[in-house]
Amino acid sequence: MQDTRPIKYCALPPLIYPTTMLCCLSLFFVLQAQALPLWICSYVPVIFGAGLIAFFERYTPHLGQWLATKTDVWNDALFMVTVQMVLPKILTFLVAITLLQLIEKITLPTQALWPHHWPIGVQALLMVLSADFLRYWLHRFSHQLTPLWRLHAVHHSPPKLYWINVARFHPIEKAVQFLFDSMPFILLGVGSEVLALYFVFYAINGFFQHCNIELHFGPLNYLISSAELHRWHHSRKVQESNSNYGNNVIIWDLLFGTYFLPKNRQVEEVGLVNKDYPLGYATQLKTPFLGRIDQYMMPLQSGVDIILNMLLKIRMNIIKRSDYQRLILAAGDPSKAQAETLLSIVDANRNTHFGRNHNFAAIDDYSSFMQNVPVHTYEDLRSQINAQGQHREPVLTAAMPVMYNQTSGTTGKPKYIPVLQQNLDALKRSQHIFSYMQYQARPEAFHGKLLRLVSPAIDGYLENGIPYGSASGHIYKTMPKIARAKYVLPIEVFEITDYDSKYYIIALLSLAEENITYFGTANPSTCHRLLELINQQLVTLLQELATGTCSCLETLPTAQAAAIRQHLRPHPTRAEQLRQLAQTTDTLAFSDIWPYLQVLTTWTGGSCGISLAGILPYFPANIQVIELGYLASELRGTITIDANTNAGIPTLDENFFEFVEKTVWESGTPEFIGIDALQQGAEYYLFVTTPAGLYRYDMNDIVEVTGRFANTPTVRFVQKGKGVTNLTGEKLYESQIIDAVHRAEIEFQLKPRFYQVLANQHDMHYECYIEPAISTRIEPEQIAAYLDLRLQELNTEYEAKRSSGRLHSLILYTLKNGTYEHYKKHCIAKGQREGQFKTLPLQYRHDFHFDLAPYIE
């Protein structure tokens, strides 16, 4: 039997469109000549044309993968009936008739504007040209203006084109289109015969635009908005889809420069950037209100979620016009802002014991402040901080502390940093600004649930009765109920003292939520711990997730357990979903558990950068990592102001900042400068004066100037000032260790969970201890040699000491899985805060009070 495929694919493509269109238009005139009702004259040709198009889609399909399924047809038929057939009738009745009555009352001569005496065909042609002009600009704006695009994205969502899905429009967009391509002509009194003829051409041409038929339009591509042109308009590539806006004809695209028809190639894919954009009829009624779901995977939302997100958007606009604008104003003139901040702190505390002892009454500028107030460490102020709390007298500040931040220092006796109500208010403002910045960068991160880990608001009480804990925890605890509804974890979880129980409950409550879009934690090591726990105890977690129980609650205080129990619900479907996911992989990743995650907010500088690099592959590929900012127990030093560069702007109107260039400070002859004198790329030691009574306080932190925002330098944390060792004159810096490990990470695809470098003064060498991430193996000798060479490249003194033999080669040890958690527990038991726990990657061996020997593999 002879194969007819070459014949039908060669002969039919140029003929199908013009022949079908001619038959349908002719049928319209034939039926009209029989004096049949106008609706028969218009609908019969359209149905006839649709039948022919449906036949040719099966007979000569353009692409086999575009053949419609039953689900496709069902969804698109719903759009066809409700949006294309029922909705226009309703709009015509409710809107057009009302407007026509209004026009009659005010006697506007609109009908005189239309050439009713012209032949019907000519009038229809005029209507096509004028309607397409209006629709061209509406269509173009629908690709350029965000609110219109989110409606129009529904039409672009199908990953295939076939004749019925020409009807896939959101009802609101269809109503807007009605105002452009139908309403003006109804108001002009265009005859019903003309409208009917226009409808036949409009419908048949629309069916062809979306049809899955092999067609060749040839010269008609310069007149008709054809299927060949329209397929490019539906391309997944934005630079291709922003073209060919014509609805029926293409002449306006030719005139306004948006015509696009490449030669010798076909469109690769159609649809949206987000291939997981929901396609169901009911769901697509909501998708325009779900943010940039056309670009990112987004969770579907209930009506309550949509309302909450609308309220959140309103709240962000308020923040923009208040707190954010205040910071922008300060950033425009940082010298003025800092001078005002300094004098406000001095004036407020003029009559305190400290103020009188340091002649605050005579201070009227930065110079006199330096002359009267020396640099302080915490130990210099400890007795005065204690005295103010015990005796409730204005020793350091006129206002009394409402709480204390417990130090996040790595060794030694805990510090208790006073927190005034003014500090809490300022921290809320800076948190508002930070939230606004994140919202502007990725609003989708706030559309689902928020997983944020903080320290407890209250850890305990000092002898003076004032609580100590975490200011960030206090803000979390006191947030409005409407905001709290977005968060996964109740504050009571962070108050659990048992480390393992706390993380188990965090994992259990978090696993219940698939729609988590935001993850915030100070230290990325927390992410490692959480993911390890989930994979290690997955069977138990899923059993309790399915039943809504938690065995850990039995070990908690009654009130605490009762508060957490209120958040437990049976989630058998979610448990089964995770169980099936676990069967497809050796290790569950965050991208498996929470596929809609948009933002991870955490520390990215210093040693945290290495930990972050190790866990980042387990997050969704499009996750945006946003720097938490320079945040310490003493103050919030910076607010990340740009999510793309993670630039941090100092809190100019809250705290006063001083800087000393790093080498100058280490030389022993410090020269203090203000924020206006900072140089890009330079590193400085940081000193702060805060409203809470820390005057010229040595943070022992090194920061680097990274750029500018408005007229204000932006800075980032580099390392602790203590991160320098010197065995034999090499002066090795923590930043050099971080750089070398980072290069090794790239060279060997190394993913360290944790690492620690110790300077061994007895044996005159450096020891590097590395705990690899999950399922990662390393070659100790090879990596040790590489690190040793990199350090020689980074530090000429290190190279000289190695060459002379005074410094021996670096030795590397591999640590067992879980070492970091044991080390962290050890440090927390010694008084460090879990939420702000940081390691010092470089220390002297005799200063490192944790025995790593039992953990070496």
PANUTI-921548 format. One record per residue (C-alpha): residue in one letter; x, y, z. Coordinates in steps of 0.5 Angstrom, whole numbers, padded with zeros to 4 digits, always signed. Layout:
// residues N
aXYZ ...
***
This chain:
// residues 857
m+0000+0000+0000 q+0003+0007-0002 d+0005+0011+0004 t+0001+0018+0003 r+0004+0022+0008 p+0009+0025+0003 i+0003+0028-0001 k-0001+0030+0005 y+0004+0034+0008 c+0007+0037+0002 a+0000+0039-0001 l-0005+0040+0004 p-0001+0045+0009 p-0001+0051+0004 l-0009+0050+0003 i-0012+0048+0009 y-0012+0055+0012 p-0015+0059+0006 t-0020+0054+0004 t-0023+0053+0011 m-0023+0060+0012 l-0026+0061+0005 c-0031+0056+0006 c-0033+0058+0013 l-0034+0066+0011 s-0038+0063+0005 l-0043+0059+0009 f-0044+0065+0013 f-0047+0069+0007 v-0051+0063+0004 l-0054+0062+0011 q-0056+0069+0011 a-0059+0069+0004 q-0064+0064+0007 a-0066+0069+0012 l-0064+0065+0018 p-0063+0067+0025 l-0057+0071+0026 w-0054+0066+0031 i-0055+0060+0026 c-0051+0064+0021 s-0045+0065+0025 y-0045+0059+0030 v-0046+0054+0024 p-0040+0056+0020 v-0036+0056+0027 i-0038+0049+0029 f-0036+0047+0021 g-0029+0050+0022 a-0028+0047+0028 g-0030+0040+0026 l-0025+0041+0020 i-0019+0044+0024 a-0020+0038+0029 f-0020+0033+0023 f-0014+0036+0021 e-0010+0036+0027 r-0011+0028+0027 y-0010+0027+0020 t-0004+0032+0019 p-0001+0034+0026 h+0004+0039+0027 l+0007+0035+0033 g+0005+0029+0036 q+0007+0031+0043 w+0002+0036+0042 l-0004+0032+0041 a-0009+0033+0047 t-0011+0028+0052 k-0018+0028+0055 t-0016+0032+0061 d-0013+0037+0056 v-0020+0037+0053 w-0024+0037+0059 n-0020+0043+0062 d-0020+0047+0056 a-0028+0046+0054 l-0029+0049+0061 f-0025+0055+0059 m-0029+0055+0052 v-0036+0055+0055 t-0035+0059+0061 v-0030+0064+0058 q-0031+0065+0051 m-0039+0063+0051 v-0042+0065+0057 l-0038+0071+0060 p-0039+0075+0054 k-0046+0074+0054 i-0047+0076+0061 l-0042+0082+0060 t-0046+0084+0054 f-0053+0084+0058 l-0050+0087+0064 v-0045+0093+0061 a-0047+0094+0054 i-0054+0095+0055 t-0053+0099+0061 l-0048+0104+0057 l-0053+0104+0051 q-0058+0106+0055 l-0054+0112+0058 i-0052+0114+0052 e-0059+0115+0049 k-0061+0119+0055 i-0055+0124+0054 t-0056+0123+0047 l-0049+0122+0045 p-0048+0121+0037 t-0044+0115+0037 q-0047+0111+0032 a-0046+0117+0027 l-0039+0115+0027 w-0039+0109+0024 p-0040+0108+0016 h-0046+0104+0017 h-0048+0105+0009 w-0041+0101+0007 p-0042+0094+0005 i-0042+0089+0010 g-0035+0085+0008 v-0032+0092+0008 q-0035+0094+0015 a-0032+0087+0018 l-0025+0089+0015 l-0025+0096+0018 m-0027+0093+0025 v-0022+0087+0024 l-0017+0093+0023 s-0019+0098+0029 a-0021+0092+0034 d-0014+0089+0032 f-0010+0096+0033 l-0014+0096+0040 r-0012+0089+0042 y-0005+0090+0040 w-0003+0095+0045 l-0007+0091+0050 h-0004+0085+0049 r+0003+0088+0049 f+0002+0091+0055 s-0001+0085+0058 h+0007+0082+0057 q+0010+0089+0060 l+0005+0090+0066 t+0006+0085+0072 p-0002+0085+0074 l-0004+0084+0066 w+0001+0079+0065 r-0001+0075+0071 l-0008+0075+0068 h-0005+0073+0061 a+0000+0068+0064 v-0006+0063+0064 h-0007+0063+0057 h+0001+0062+0056 s+0001+0056+0061 p-0001+0050+0056 p+0006+0046+0054 k+0002+0045+0048 l-0002+0048+0043 y-0009+0045+0040 w-0015+0049+0037 i-0019+0048+0044 n-0014+0052+0048 v-0015+0058+0044 a-0020+0059+0049 r-0016+0059+0056 f-0016+0066+0058 h-0017+0068+0066 p-0025+0071+0066 i-0022+0078+0068 e-0017+0078+0062 k-0023+0076+0058 a-0027+0082+0061 v-0022+0087+0060 q-0021+0084+0052 f-0029+0085+0052 l-0028+0093+0053 f-0023+0093+0047 d-0025+0089+0042 s-0033+0089+0043 m-0035+0094+0047 p-0033+0100+0043 f-0037+0097+0037 i-0043+0096+0041 l-0043+0103+0043 l-0042+0105+0036 g-0048+0102+0034 v-0044+0097+0029 g-0050+0092+0026 s-0051+0086+0028 e-0049+0083+0021 v-0042+0086+0022 l-0041+0083+0029 a-0043+0076+0027 l-0039+0076+0021 y-0033+0079+0025 f-0034+0073+0030 v-0034+0068+0025 f-0027+0071+0022 y-0025+0072+0029 a-0027+0065+0032 i-0024+0061+0026 n-0017+0065+0026 g-0017+0064+0033 f-0018+0056+0032 f-0012+0056+0027 q-0007+0060+0031 h-0007+0055+0036 c-0008+0049+0032 n-0004+0043+0032 i-0004+0042+0024 e+0002+0042+0020 l+0001+0049+0016 h+0005+0053+0011 f+0002+0060+0011 g+0007+0063+0006 p+0006+0071+0004 l+0000+0070+0009 n+0004+0071+0014 y+0005+0078+0013 l-0002+0079+0013 i-0006+0074+0018 s-0004+0073+0025 s-0002+0066+0023 a-0001+0059+0027 e+0007+0060+0025 l+0007+0067+0028 h+0003+0065+0034 r+0007+0059+0036 w+0013+0064+0037 h+0009+0068+0041 h+0008+0062+0046 s+0015+0060+0046 r+0018+0059+0053 k+0024+0064+0052 v+0021+0071+0054 q+0025+0074+0048 e+0022+0070+0043 s+0015+0070+0046 n+0015+0078+0047 s+0013+0079+0039 n+0007+0077+0034 y+0002+0081+0039 g-0003+0081+0033 n-0010+0078+0035 n-0013+0077+0027 v-0008+0081+0023 i+0000+0082+0024 i+0000+0089+0020 w+0001+0092+0027 d+0007+0088+0029 l+0010+0090+0022 l+0009+0097+0023 f+0011+0097+0031 g+0017+0093+0030 t+0015+0087+0034 y+0014+0082+0028 f+0018+0075+0029 l+0019+0069+0024 p+0026+0066+0024 k+0027+0062+0018 n+0029+0055+0018 r+0028+0053+0025 q+0021+0052+0029 v+0020+0054+0036 e+0023+0049+0041 e+0018+0049+0047 v+0012+0053+0049 g+0009+0055+0055 l+0012+0059+0061 v+0018+0059+0065 n+0016+0055+0070 k+0014+0048+0067 d+0010+0046+0074 y+0005+0052+0073 p-0002+0049+0075 l-0006+0047+0069 g-0013+0046+0072 y-0019+0050+0071 a-0021+0052+0078 t-0013+0053+0080 q-0012+0057+0074 l-0018+0062+0077 k-0013+0063+0083 t-0006+0063+0080 p-0006+0071+0078 f-0006+0072+0085 l+0000+0068+0087 g+0006+0072+0085 r+0011+0070+0080 i+0008+0063+0079 d+0010+0063+0072 q+0017+0064+0073 y+0018+0060+0080 m+0015+0053+0083 m+0010+0056+0088 p+0005+0053+0093 l-0003+0053+0091 q-0006+0058+0096 s-0013+0058+0100 g-0017+0064+0100 v-0015+0065+0107 d-0007+0065+0104 i-0009+0070+0099 i-0012+0075+0104 l-0006+0074+0108 n-0001+0075+0103 m-0005+0082+0100 l-0005+0084+0107 l+0003+0083+0107 k+0003+0087+0101 i+0000+0093+0104 r+0004+0092+0110 m+0011+0092+0106 n+0008+0098+0102 i+0007+0102+0109 i+0014+0100+0111 k+0017+0102+0105 r+0014+0109+0106 s+0016+0109+0113 d+0022+0105+0116 y+0025+0104+0109 q+0025+0111+0107 r+0028+0114+0114 l+0034+0109+0112 i+0035+0112+0105 l+0035+0119+0108 a+0040+0117+0113 a+0044+0114+0107 g+0044+0120+0103 d+0048+0124+0108 p+0052+0118+0113 s+0056+0124+0116 k+0050+0128+0119 a+0046+0121+0121 q+0052+0119+0125 a+0053+0125+0128 e+0046+0126+0130 t+0046+0119+0133 l+0052+0120+0137 l+0050+0126+0140 s+0043+0123+0141 i+0046+0117+0145 v+0051+0122+0149 d+0045+0127+0151 a+0040+0121+0153 n+0046+0119+0158 r+0049+0125+0160 n+0047+0125+0167 t+0049+0117+0168 h+0055+0115+0173 f+0058+0114+0166 g+0056+0120+0163 r+0059+0125+0169 n+0065+0121+0170 h+0067+0122+0162 n+0064+0129+0162 f+0059+0128+0157 a+0056+0135+0158 a+0062+0137+0154 i+0062+0133+0148 d+0059+0136+0142 d+0062+0132+0136 y+0066+0126+0135 s+0073+0129+0137 s+0071+0131+0144 f+0067+0124+0144 m+0074+0121+0143 q+0078+0125+0148 n+0073+0124+0153 v+0071+0117+0152 p+0077+0111+0152 v+0076+0104+0148 h+0072+0099+0152 t+0072+0091+0152 y+0066+0088+0155 e+0070+0086+0162 d+0072+0094+0162 l+0064+0095+0163 r+0062+0088+0166 s+0062+0091+0173 q+0058+0097+0171 i+0053+0093+0167 n+0052+0089+0173 a+0051+0095+0178 q+0046+0098+0174 g+0042+0091+0174 q+0043+0090+0181 h+0041+0097+0184 r+0037+0100+0178 e+0041+0106+0178 p+0043+0110+0172 v+0050+0107+0171 l+0051+0107+0164 t+0044+0109+0161 a+0038+0113+0164 a+0033+0108+0161 m+0033+0101+0165 p+0034+0095+0161 v+0028+0090+0160 m+0032+0084+0158 y+0039+0082+0157 n+0042+0079+0151 q+0046+0073+0153 t+0053+0073+0149 s+0054+0069+0143 g+0062+0069+0145 t+0066+0062+0143 t+0069+0061+0150 g+0069+0064+0157 k+0064+0067+0162 p+0058+0069+0159 k+0057+0076+0157 y+0050+0079+0159 i+0049+0085+0154 p+0043+0090+0156 v+0037+0091+0152 l+0033+0097+0153 q+0026+0098+0150 q+0029+0103+0145 n+0034+0097+0142 l+0028+0093+0141 d+0024+0098+0138 a+0030+0099+0133 l+0031+0092+0132 k+0024+0091+0130 r+0025+0097+0125 s+0031+0094+0122 q+0028+0087+0122 h+0022+0091+0118 i+0027+0094+0113 f+0030+0087+0112 s+0024+0084+0111 y+0022+0089+0106 m+0028+0088+0102 q+0027+0081+0102 y+0020+0082+0100 q+0022+0086+0094 a+0027+0081+0092 r+0023+0075+0092 p+0016+0076+0094 e+0014+0069+0093 a+0018+0067+0099 f+0013+0070+0103 h+0007+0067+0099 g+0008+0060+0103 k+0010+0058+0110 l+0016+0061+0113 l+0021+0057+0117 r+0025+0061+0122 l+0029+0059+0127 v+0031+0063+0133 s+0034+0063+0140 p+0029+0063+0146 a+0026+0070+0148 i+0028+0068+0155 d+0033+0063+0157 g+0033+0065+0165 y+0033+0070+0170 l+0039+0074+0173 e+0039+0075+0180 n+0036+0082+0179 g+0030+0079+0176 i+0031+0081+0169 p+0031+0076+0164 y+0036+0074+0159 g+0035+0071+0153 s+0035+0073+0145 a+0032+0080+0143 s+0030+0076+0136 g+0027+0071+0140 h+0023+0076+0144 i+0021+0080+0137 y+0019+0073+0134 k+0015+0072+0141 t+0011+0078+0141 m+0010+0079+0133 p+0002+0080+0131 k-0002+0074+0131 i-0004+0075+0123 a+0004+0075+0122 r+0005+0069+0127 a+0000+0065+0122 k+0005+0065+0117 y+0010+0062+0121 v+0011+0054+0122 l+0014+0054+0129 p+0011+0056+0135 i+0016+0060+0140 e+0015+0054+0145 v+0020+0050+0141 f+0026+0054+0142 e+0025+0054+0149 i+0026+0047+0149 t+0033+0046+0153 d+0034+0039+0151 y+0038+0040+0144 d+0036+0033+0141 s+0029+0034+0143 k+0028+0041+0140 y+0031+0039+0133 y+0026+0033+0133 i+0020+0037+0134 i+0023+0042+0129 a+0023+0037+0124 l+0017+0034+0126 l+0013+0040+0125 s+0017+0043+0119 l+0015+0036+0115 a+0008+0037+0116 e+0008+0043+0111 e+0010+0042+0104 n+0009+0049+0102 i+0015+0052+0106 t+0018+0058+0102 y+0022+0061+0107 f+0028+0058+0111 g+0031+0063+0116 t+0037+0061+0121 a+0043+0065+0123 n+0048+0059+0122 p+0048+0054+0116 s+0050+0049+0120 t+0043+0048+0123 c+0041+0046+0116 h+0046+0041+0116 r+0044+0038+0123 l+0036+0039+0121 l+0037+0035+0114 e+0041+0029+0118 l+0036+0028+0123 i+0031+0028+0118 n+0034+0022+0114 q+0037+0019+0120 q+0030+0019+0124 l+0025+0019+0118 v+0022+0012+0119 t+0020+0015+0126 l+0018+0022+0124 l+0013+0019+0119 q+0010+0015+0123 e+0009+0021+0128 l+0007+0025+0123 a+0002+0021+0120 t-0002+0020+0127 g-0001+0027+0130 t+0003+0025+0136 c+0010+0026+0138 s+0014+0022+0143 c+0019+0027+0145 l+0013+0031+0149 e+0013+0026+0155 t+0020+0029+0157 l+0018+0036+0157 p+0015+0041+0162 t+0007+0040+0162 a+0006+0047+0160 q+0011+0047+0154 a+0008+0040+0152 a+0001+0043+0152 a+0003+0049+0148 i+0007+0045+0142 r+0001+0039+0142 q-0004+0044+0140 h+0000+0045+0133 l+0000+0037+0132 r-0005+0034+0127 p-0005+0028+0123 h-0002+0028+0116 p-0003+0021+0113 t-0002+0024+0106 r+0004+0028+0107 a+0007+0022+0111 e+0006+0018+0105 q+0008+0023+0100 l+0015+0023+0104 r+0015+0016+0104 q+0015+0015+0097 l+0020+0020+0096 a+0025+0017+0100 q+0024+0011+0096 t+0027+0014+0090 t+0033+0017+0093 d+0039+0015+0098 t+0038+0022+0102 l+0032+0026+0102 a+0034+0033+0100 f+0031+0040+0102 s+0029+0040+0095 d+0025+0034+0096 i+0022+0036+0102 w+0020+0043+0101 p+0020+0044+0093 y+0017+0051+0093 l+0023+0054+0098 q+0025+0061+0095 v+0030+0064+0100 l+0035+0062+0105 t+0037+0067+0110 t+0043+0066+0114 w+0050+0068+0115 t+0055+0067+0109 g+0061+0070+0111 g+0067+0068+0115 s+0067+0060+0117 c+0059+0060+0115 g+0061+0061+0108 i+0064+0054+0108 s+0058+0051+0111 l+0053+0054+0107 a+0057+0051+0101 g+0056+0044+0103 i+0049+0044+0105 l+0047+0049+0099 p+0046+0043+0094 y+0041+0040+0098 f+0036+0046+0097 p+0032+0048+0090 a+0037+0050+0085 n+0033+0057+0084 i+0034+0058+0092 q+0036+0065+0093 v+0041+0066+0099 i+0041+0072+0103 e+0046+0075+0108 l+0043+0075+0115 g+0047+0081+0116 y+0052+0083+0121 l+0048+0081+0127 a+0051+0080+0134 s+0049+0080+0141 e+0051+0087+0142 l+0047+0090+0136 r+0045+0089+0129 g+0051+0092+0126 t+0048+0092+0118 i+0042+0091+0114 t+0042+0087+0108 i+0040+0092+0103 d+0041+0089+0096 a+0039+0081+0096 n+0043+0080+0089 t+0050+0083+0092 n+0048+0082+0100 a+0051+0089+0101 g+0050+0091+0108 i+0049+0098+0110 p+0051+0100+0117 t+0045+0102+0122 l+0047+0109+0122 d+0041+0112+0125 e+0041+0107+0131 n+0049+0106+0133 f+0055+0110+0132 f+0061+0106+0128 e+0068+0107+0129 f+0074+0104+0125 v+0081+0102+0125 e+0085+0100+0119 k+0087+0092+0120 t+0094+0093+0120 v+0094+0100+0123 w+0090+0097+0129 e+0095+0091+0129 s+0101+0095+0129 g+0099+0098+0136 t+0098+0105+0134 p+0091+0106+0132 e+0088+0111+0128 f+0080+0112+0129 i+0076+0114+0123 g+0068+0115+0122 i+0064+0112+0117 d+0065+0117+0111 a+0073+0116+0111 l+0072+0108+0109 q+0076+0106+0103 q+0073+0101+0098 g+0076+0094+0099 a+0080+0096+0106 e+0079+0092+0112 y+0078+0095+0119 y+0077+0093+0126 l+0070+0095+0128 f+0068+0099+0135 v+0061+0101+0136 t+0057+0106+0141 t+0050+0104+0142 p+0044+0106+0146 a+0045+0101+0151 g+0051+0103+0154 l+0056+0100+0150 y+0061+0106+0149 r+0067+0106+0144 y+0066+0098+0145 d+0071+0094+0142 m+0067+0088+0138 n+0074+0085+0136 d+0071+0084+0129 i+0074+0085+0122 v+0070+0088+0117 e+0071+0089+0109 v+0068+0095+0105 t+0065+0092+0099 g+0061+0098+0096 r+0057+0104+0097 f+0049+0105+0098 a+0047+0112+0096 n+0053+0115+0100 t+0054+0110+0105 p+0059+0105+0105 t+0057+0098+0105 v+0061+0093+0109 r+0061+0085+0111 f+0064+0081+0116 v+0070+0078+0115 q+0073+0074+0121 k+0074+0075+0129 g+0080+0079+0130 k+0082+0073+0134 g+0083+0069+0128 v+0090+0070+0127 t+0096+0065+0129 n+0103+0066+0129 l+0108+0060+0130 t+0114+0063+0128 g+0113+0069+0124 e+0108+0067+0119 k+0102+0071+0122 l+0096+0066+0119 y+0089+0070+0118 e+0083+0066+0119 s+0081+0069+0112 q+0087+0066+0109 i+0084+0059+0112 i+0077+0060+0109 d+0080+0062+0102 a+0085+0056+0102 v+0079+0051+0104 h+0074+0054+0099 r+0079+0053+0093 a+0080+0046+0096 e+0072+0045+0096 i+0072+0047+0088 e+0079+0043+0086 f+0076+0037+0090 q+0069+0038+0090 l+0070+0038+0097 k+0063+0039+0101 p+0066+0040+0108 r+0060+0040+0114 f+0065+0043+0119 y+0073+0044+0119 q+0078+0047+0124 v+0085+0049+0123 l+0089+0049+0130 a+0096+0052+0130 n+0101+0046+0134 q+0106+0050+0138 h+0109+0044+0140 d+0110+0041+0133 m+0111+0047+0129 h+0105+0045+0124 y+0098+0047+0123 e+0093+0041+0123 c+0086+0041+0119 y+0081+0037+0121 i+0075+0036+0116 e+0068+0033+0117 p+0066+0032+0110 a+0058+0033+0108 i+0054+0027+0107 s+0056+0021+0103 t+0063+0025+0101 r+0070+0022+0101 i+0076+0025+0101 e+0084+0024+0100 p+0087+0027+0107 e+0094+0027+0104 q+0092+0030+0097 i+0088+0035+0100 a+0093+0037+0106 a+0099+0038+0100 y+0094+0042+0096 l+0092+0047+0102 d+0099+0047+0104 l+0101+0050+0097 r+0095+0055+0097 l+0097+0058+0104 q+0104+0059+0101 e+0101+0063+0095 l+0096+0067+0100 n+0101+0068+0105 t+0109+0070+0103 e+0111+0069+0111 y+0108+0062+0111 e+0112+0060+0105 a+0118+0063+0107 k+0117+0059+0114 r+0116+0053+0110 s+0121+0054+0106 s+0126+0055+0111 g+0124+0049+0115 r+0122+0053+0121 l+0114+0051+0120 h+0113+0044+0118 s+0107+0041+0113 l+0100+0042+0114 i+0097+0035+0117 l+0090+0034+0115 y+0085+0029+0119 t+0078+0026+0117 l+0073+0027+0122 k+0067+0022+0123 n+0060+0024+0121 g+0057+0028+0127 t+0063+0031+0130 y+0061+0038+0129 e+0054+0037+0133 h+0058+0034+0139 y+0063+0040+0139 k+0057+0045+0138 k+0054+0041+0144 h+0060+0042+0148 c+0060+0049+0147 i+0053+0051+0148 a+0054+0047+0155 k+0060+0052+0156 g+0055+0058+0156 q+0055+0059+0148 r+0048+0061+0145 e+0046+0056+0140 g+0042+0061+0135 q+0048+0065+0134 f+0053+0059+0135 k+0060+0061+0131 t+0066+0057+0130 l+0073+0060+0130 p+0076+0056+0124 l+0083+0058+0126 q+0086+0057+0133 y+0092+0055+0137 r+0091+0048+0140 h+0092+0050+0147 d+0086+0055+0146 f+0082+0049+0143 h+0078+0046+0149 f+0075+0040+0145 d+0078+0033+0144 l+0078+0032+0137 a+0082+0025+0137 p+0076+0020+0139 y+0073+0023+0133 i+0078+0022+0128 e+0077+0016+0122 
***
